[in-house]
Amino acid sequence: MISAGDFRNGVTFDMDGDVFQIIEFQHVKPGKGAAFVRTKIRNVITGSVTDKTFNPSDKFPTAYIERRDMQYLYQDGSLYYFMDTETYEQEPIDASKLDDNFKFVKENMEVKVLSYKGNIFGVEPPFFVELEITKTDPGFKGDTATNATKPAVLETGAEIKVPLFIEEGTMVRIDTRTGEYMERA
């Protein structure tokens, strides 16, 4: 059992026969009245996102999510194919089950496939990936304002903001959770 006061991002729990995952949470202690927990939760099976408020003492059974290491192979239409690294079985997953951060995954990359009672509901890429910049504008000499950035396209087709000194062909490290440039690789 998990209490609402212990909610953290990524926690999964069972509520009313459905499995939910915490996307965002906020513990609120108003000046008057009792404290509460404001959350944004996603139904892991349907993918729907809702805002819900909980009493910190509310208790829910923990839902155990299976995370399997798989290798991303290729895309065919709206299906993405993954291979189990232990059994070498291929698993097609529909594009609707992939989050926005999947745009940082390239072929042959290791990912975690998330399932609940055999139903696959998501793919979790590594927290950090190293990708090559394929297209960006050249930086200008003397353009040294603090935190100045420019758009750049990665080898996967994703677009991010990078510092002015980054050029085409540079390998960079990306945080897939935020989609931000971290450093040169």
N, C-alpha and C positions, 0 to 999 in steps of 0.2 A: 504494500500500500504506500502511496505517496500523498502527502498533504499539499494543498495548494500553496502553502507558505514555502514549500521546498521547490517550487517550479523554477526551471532554468531552461534556456533555449535548447531545443533538441530533445527534451524529455517527452516520452510517449506514455500515454495512459488510456485506460478504458473508461468511457463514460456513456451510459445509456446504450450499451451494446456496440458502440462504434469506437474506433481507435483514433485518438487525436495526438498531434505533435505540437509542442509549443514553438511558435515562430518568434514571438516577442512577449515579454512579460514586464510588469512594473508593479512593485509593491507600493501602495499608496496609504499614507497615514494622514488623514485630514485632521484639521484642528478640532473639529467636533465630530463625534460619531466613531464608529469602529473602523479599523484598518481593513483594506480589501486588496485583492490582486487583480489587476486589469491585464488581460491577455489577448493575444491574437493567436488563434489555434487553427490548424489545418486537419481536416479529416483525411487520414492517410490513404483511405481506399478511394474516395470520390475526388479528393483534391480540393474540395471547397474550403474557403478560408472564412472564419467568422471571428467577431470580437465578443469576448465573454468576460464577465466579472465574477470572481469567486471570493468566498469567505476564506481567509487563510487556514481555518481549521477543517475545511472540506477535505475528505479523503477519497482517493480513487485507486483502483487496482492498477499496478504497473503493467503496461503491455510490452512484452518482450519482442523486439524487432530482430529478425535474423539479418546479419550483414555478411554477405559472401564476397570474397575477393574474386573479381572477374576481370578479364582483359577486353577492352573495347576493340572490336575487329573492323567493322565497316558499317556504312549506312546504305540501305536500299529503299528508296521512297520514304515512307514515314516510319519504317522499321529500322532500329539500330540493333546490330548483332553483337553479343557479348559471349566470351568463352569462359567457362568455369576453369580456373587454373589447376584444380585437382583432378576433375573427371574428364576434362576436355570436351564437355558437352556445350553446344551452342544454344544461346537463349535469345530469341528476338524480343525486343521491348519497344512498344509504341512510343512515338515522339511526345505524346501528351503526358507521359509519365516522367519526362525529363525536366529538371529545373533550368532556370536561366543560366546557372553557372556551368552547365554542360558544354557551353560554347568554348570553354577553355580546354576541352579534352580532345586529344588527337589520337589517331589510330595507334593501336598496340599499347595504349596507356592502361595502367592498372587502376581500377575503380572499385567501389563497394556497391553492390546491388542490394537494396533494402526490400525485405519482404515480411509479411505478417501472415502466418498460417498458410504459407505457400503462394500468396498473392503478391506479386511484385508491384511496388508502388513508387519506387524512386531509385535514382542512381546518385551516389555521393562521390564526386571527384576527389583527388588528393587535395589537401589544404593548399599546397604550393606546387606550381608547375613552372617549368622552364620552356618558354616558347620564343620563336624568332620573330622579329619585326620585319614584315614584308613590305610595308608601305608607310611612309611618313614624310612630312615636309622637312627640309633641312633647317637646322637652328640658325639664328642670326647672331653674328658676333656683336657683343655689347648688349645683347638682350638678356640681362641677368637679374631681372626682378625676382624676388624671393618666391619660390613655389610656382614659377611659371611653367605651364605645361602646354603640350600640343597633342592633337589626336594621332593615333598610330593604329595600323591594322596588323593583327597577329597572323601567324601561319594557319590558324584554324578559321580565320575570317572574322574573329571577334575584334571589336574596336575598344581601345582603352586610351587613357591620358598618360603621357610619359613626359619626363623632363626634356628641356630643349636640347640637351647634348646627345640624346639617343638618336642613332642613325639607322637606316635600313640595314638589315643583316645582323643586327645586334641581338644576342640572346638575353632575354630578361626573365626575372622571376615574378610571377603573378600570384596574389592571394585570391584563390577561387571563391572564398566566402564573401569578399567585398568587391572583387573585380578590379583591385587596385594594383598598380605597379609597385614592386617592393625594392628591387635593385637589379643591377646588371648581373648576369649569370657568368 
